[in-house]
Amino acid sequence: MDTLSYKTRSINKENADKKWLLVDAEGQTLGRLASEVAKRLRGKHKPNFTPHADCGDFVIVVNAEKVVLTGNKWEQKEYIRYTGYPGGQRKRTAIEQLKRKPFALVEDAVRGMLPKNTLGREIFRNLHVFVGPDHKHEAQQPQEFKLNA
């Protein structure tokens, strides 16, 4: 047996074999969609996953406004932000957030599932969320990715 075939390979940004994936969020549950997208962004689905490197794929999410929340989350789920001033905490329900920034529902859910460090912030830049079926990344020829398949 050749013992060199068992060598652990450390993947870095240059040799990560990144792909572009297109995900349609229409009719998808927000948390299930976000967990699968976060896994693809991080690269955990690849056999050569390296925890300290950006080895995940680029993900394009279209139809972000057609995502589904179960139960009473449209009225009860709150998105909290802080303006930076005393007494500046602001809250919005999920339905208000959908009216103002429909893409932020998906972005916030995915960001919460990524590491909270510089690598997580770098990986988050590989996510592109769009309202409606059109996106500006046709030149990258993204592959269609089915979540429920």
N, C-alpha and C positions, 0 to 999 in steps of 0.2 A: 504494500500500500504506500502511496505517496503521501507523506505527512504534510507536504506543503499545501495540499488542497484544503486542509482544515484551518488555514490561516485566517484569522479574523481581519476583515477589511474595514478600515475606518473611512467612511465616506465624508467628503467635504463638499462645499458648494460647487466646485468646478466639475466633479465627476458624479453628481447626484442623479443624473438622468431624469431631469424634471420634465413633466408633461403638463399640458393645459387641459383642464376638464371643464365641461359645461354642465351645470346642474339647474334643472327647472324646479323652482320652489312651489309651483302651483299645486295646491291641495296637500302639501306636505306639513306635518306637524313640526313646529319650530324647533323643539329640543332634539328630536330625532334627526332632523336635517342638520342642525348645528353640530351635533356630535360626529356625524359622518364627515362633514366638511372639515371639522377640526382635525380629525384623524388623517384625512388626505393632505391637509396643509402641513401637518407635522411630519408625515412620511411614515407613520406607524404601520401602514399596510404593506410596506416594502420589506423584502427579506434582508436588505442591507441597511436597515434603520440604524442611525447613529444619533444618540440622545443629545449630543452637544453641537450638532450641525443642522443647518437648514437643508434637509434632504427631501422635503415634501414637494408636492405638485402645486401648480398655480390653479386656483379654482375660480370660475366665473359663475355667479348665481344670478339667474334672471327670474323675472316675475316675483320679486321679493314682496310685493304688496299683497300677493295671494296666498301667503303662508297662513296656517291654521293654528289656533290656540284652543286647547280643550277646556271644558268646564267653564268657570266664571272668570278665567284669566284676563279676558278683554277688559273687564271692569275692575278687577282686583289687583292685577299685576302692576307694580309701579316702577317707573324708571326715574331714578334720583340723580340729580347733578348738583354741583355746587358752583356758584358764581365766583367765589373767592372773597366775597364781602361778608361781614357779620350779618347773620340772618338771611343769607343768600341761598339757602337750600331750596331747590325747586323740584317738584314732583309732577310726573305725568303718568296717566294710566296708559295701558297698551293701546287702547283705541285712539287716544289723543296723539300718541307717538306715531301711530299708523297714518293719521291724517297729516301730520307735519313732516315727518321723516320716515317713510315706509322702509327704506333700506336700513335704517338704524336698528330695527328689530333683529334682523339677521346678524348684522355686524356685532351688536352687543352680546348676543347669545354665543357667537363663535369666539369672540375675544375672551369671554369668561371661561372658555374651555381650553385656552392656550396657556403656556407657562407665563408666570408673572415676572419676567426678566427681559434682558435685552434680546435674547433669542426669540421670545414670544412676540415682542414688538416687531422684530424683523420678519418673522413668519407671517404676521398679520398683514403685512404689505403685499403678500401674495394672494390675498382675497380681493375679489372685485365683485361688488354687489350692484345690480341694476334693477330699476323699476321698469317693468314692461319686458317684452320679449327680445328687444334689441340690445346689442352691446357693441362696443367699439374694438373688440379684439378678434375680428374675423381673420386678420392676417396671421395669427398664431395657429389657426386651424384647430380649435379645441375639440376634443373627443366628447361625445355625449355620454353622460354618466347617469345611469338609472339608479335611484336610491332603493326602490322596492323590488329590485330584480334579484 
